Amino acid sequence: MREFELIKVVEELFGKEDLDVPAGTHDAAFLRRGTEFLVFTCDTVNEISDFPKYMKPGEFGKMAVAVTLSDLAASGARPMVFLSSISMKKADEELFRAILGGIKEWCEKFGVKVAGGDIDFSPVLTIAGFAVGAAKRVITRAKAKPGDRLFITAPLGKAQLCLEMLEKGFVRDELPYAEKLYTPEPRIDEGLRIAEFANALTDISDSLSVSAHLISRDSRVKVVLNPDVDLSHLTGYVDKEKALELFLFGGGDYELLFTAEDSDVGIEIGRIEEGSGVFLGKKALEFRGYSHF
């Protein structure tokens, strides 16, 4: 996954900056401000990589907000401000208004102020989002502890299931979880609650496998996933083997993955042990999921 090789370059060049959590080491950067921390993040979506068939222009804007705020949710941060840089093929006012309408609706839904942005030309419709939030403490992927239990905020694989159904010729109205593919919602409230007690936290954008491997690497622990995880939300549409593939390696759900001694939030799916790597039961799990390259 070439994307993560490039992120290593970011960490190499900027990972020593005087920040509480510098670039390349988590989903967002933390900067202390009094008794709290400002949390900064940015994300980019475009029509080639991120806008599936039948997606509506207003949903382009919602997607740009959701993927950016998901990084704040994965940092236990309350989002405050959102900006966007929109690059279009031509000055299409109708399309522009629809995108901004989606941004406005989703920012209002999650209590975020839109503070402006930029407009430019590009041969590919692209929306780059930037957001600032506030957190009471620093929580990253780096402090999972042996003895912790592993949790997710909701069942996984729904977005990937729908995407693959589109590729097989299904239309939007036939998708069982269309909202997960077209209008994912960042888990802001859950992230704020989880940050009060969790040891490690990240979002699941590229896949459960990828996120679990990042926790394993950054915390220097072994992640063991339960092999008998509940797949009933998928097995009505695919067989069990395919359902497990979607659950482990599907991207685009934007749920949260976290470790804690105990939790009344989410679904328990595994545990943390001494060692390294990610395992499904006793079987080593490969680092695989969605990548932009």
N, C-alpha and C positions, 0 to 999 in steps of 0.2 A: 504494500500500500504506500505508494510514493508520497502521498499527502503527509504522512507522518514522518517521513524522512526529511521533508522540507521544514516541518515544525521543529525538528531537531536543530536545524540551522538557526531558526529564530531563537531558540533557547541558548545556543552557543554564542550568538552575538549580543543578545539582550537579557539573558538570564541572570546577569550579575548586577542589574540596575538596582538602585536604592528604593525598592518597593517591597511591601510586605509579601506580595506574591507576584513576582516578575513575569514578563512575557514568556509564553511557551511552556509554563509549568502548571497551568490549570485552565479551566474554561473561561476565566476572566482574571483581571488584575485587581489587586487590592491596594489601596493607599490610605493610610491612617489619617483621620480628620477628627481631632478631639477624642471623644470616647467611642466613636464609630469608625467605620471604614467606608470610603467611597469605592465602588466596584465598577470597573469599566470593561465593556466588551463590544465587539463588532462581529458581524456576520454578513455574508453575501449570498443572494439567490439569483438565478438567471433562468432564462427560458429553455436552455439546453439541459441543465442538470436538475432543475428543481420544480418545474411547472409541468405536472403530468397532463395527459390528454383530458380534455373537457374542463380544465380549470378555468375559472372566470377571472377577469381582470381585477376585480375587487379582492379576490383571494390571493392574487400575487402580493398585494400589500399586506394582507393578514399574515401570509407566510413569512414575509420579511420581518415583521414584528415578532412572530412566534419564535422563530429560530434564534433571534437575538436575545429575547427575554428569557429563553430557556437556559442560556448560560448564566443569567442572573439567578434564576431559580436554583441552578446547580451550585450556586455560591451562597445560598441562604440569604439573598439580598432582596430588598424591597425596591422595585424599579421606580425611577423618578422621571427620567427624561429620555426621549427617543429622537434621533435624527436619522435622515435617510438621504442617500445620494442615488438618484434615479437616472440611468442612462438609457436613452431610447433611440430607435432607428430614425424617427422623424418627430416633429412637433405635433403629436396627436393629442389634442386637448381632451377628447372623450376618454381615451385610454388613460391619460394622466389623471383626470378627475376620478376615474374608477379606482385606480391604484391608491390615490390619496384617501378616497372614501374608505377603502379597506384598512389602511393604516390608522385612520381616525377611529373607526369602529373598534378595532382591536386594542388600540391604546386606551380608549375610554373604558373598555371592558376591564382592563387590568390596572387602571388608575395611573396611567402614564401621560405626562405632558409631551406634546410634539413641539420641539423647539426649532424646527426648520430643517435645512439640508442643502442639497445641490442638485442641479439638472445638467446633464451632459449628453453628448451623442455617443452611440455605440452601435455596431452592427448586430449586437445581441442585447435584447432587453435585460437589464441588470438592475437589481436594487441592493445597495449596500446599506445595512442598518448599523447604527451605533447607539448604545444605550449606557446610561449611568444609573447605578442603584446605590443603596446604603445597606450595610450589614453590621450587626452587633459584634460579630466575631469572625475570625478567619477560619473557614472550613474548605478544604480542598480534597484531592484524591490521596493525600500523602500520609494520613495518620490512622489508617485501618490497623486494627490490632488483633493478634491471635486470640481467639475466643469470641470475637465479634460474630454476629449473625448478619447475613446479607439479605437486603430487601429491595424490591422494586415497588413503584407507586401504582402500577396497573399491569395487566397482562400484555405481553409483547407480541409483535409479528403482524399486527393488524394492517398497518400501512403497507408493508411489503406484500402481504397477501393481496390487497386491493391493486397494487401496482402490477403485480404479475397477472392478475385477472384482466386488467386492461390490455396487457400485451397479448392475451389470448383471444381478444375480441369482445369482451364484455363492455357494456356501456356504463356510465356513471350510476344510473338508477339501479343497476343490478349489483353494485358493490355492497357487501355487508357492513363495511366500516368506512364509508366514504368520507366521513368527517375527519377521520384520522389521517387520511391522505391529503385532503384539500384544505382543511382548516384546523390543523393541530393547535392545541392550547398549551402554553407553558405552564408548568406546575408551580406557580408562584406561591400560593398559600401553603401547599405541601412543603415546599422548600424552606419557607420561614419556620414552619413547625419542626421539620427534621433537623434544621441547623441548631436547634436548642439542645439536642442530645446526641447527635450522630458523631462518629469519629472521622468518617470519610464520605464524600458526596460528589456525584457527577451526574450529568444527564446522559441519556441514551439516544444519541442522534444517528450514529453510524452503525451500531449494533450492540447487543449485550456483550458479545465476545470482546469487541474492541474496548468498551468501557471497563469491563472486568480486568482485562489485561493492563489497562492504564492504572487502575487501582493497585494491582499486583506489583507493577513496576515501581510506581511512585511511593508506595508504602512498604515495599520489600517484604511482601507476604505471599502466601499461597491462597488462591481463591478456589473454593470447591463448590460447584453448583450441584444442586440436587438432581439426580437423573430422572426422578419420577415427578417432575414439575407438571402442574395442571395445564393441559393443552386443549381443553374442551371448547374454548372460544375459537379454535382453528380447525378441529377435527370434523366439524360439520361441513367443511369445504375441501379439505385435503386429507390424505392419509396421515397416520401418526408420525411416520418418518419425515415427511415433508413439513408437518406442523412443527416438529422439533427444529428443523433447519430454519424455518421462518423465525421461531422464537429466539434462537441463538444468534443468527447472523443477519436478520432483517434490519433495515434502517428506517428512520423517519417517524418513530413513535414519540419521541421527545418526552419520555417518562424519566424518572429519576432513579438512580441506583445508589444505595447507601449502605454503610455498615454501622452497626450499633450493638450494644450489649442486649438491648431489647427495644421493641417499638410497637406502638399501637397504630402506626401509620404503615400502609402498604402490605405487601405479600412477601413472606419469607421464602427465599429460593436457594439459600446456601449458607456457607460459613467461611470464616477466615482462619487459617492455620499458619504455623511457622513454615517457612520455605519460600518457594517462588513458583510462578506460573499459574495457569488457570486450568481447572480440571472439571469434567462432567463425571461425577463419581470418581472413578479411578483412571479415566481416560483423559489424556492431555487434550485441551481444546485449542485449535489453531486461532491465530490472530487474523480474523476475517470479518468483513462487513462492507458497508458502503464507503467508497472513496471517490473523490472528485477527479482522480487521475488514473 
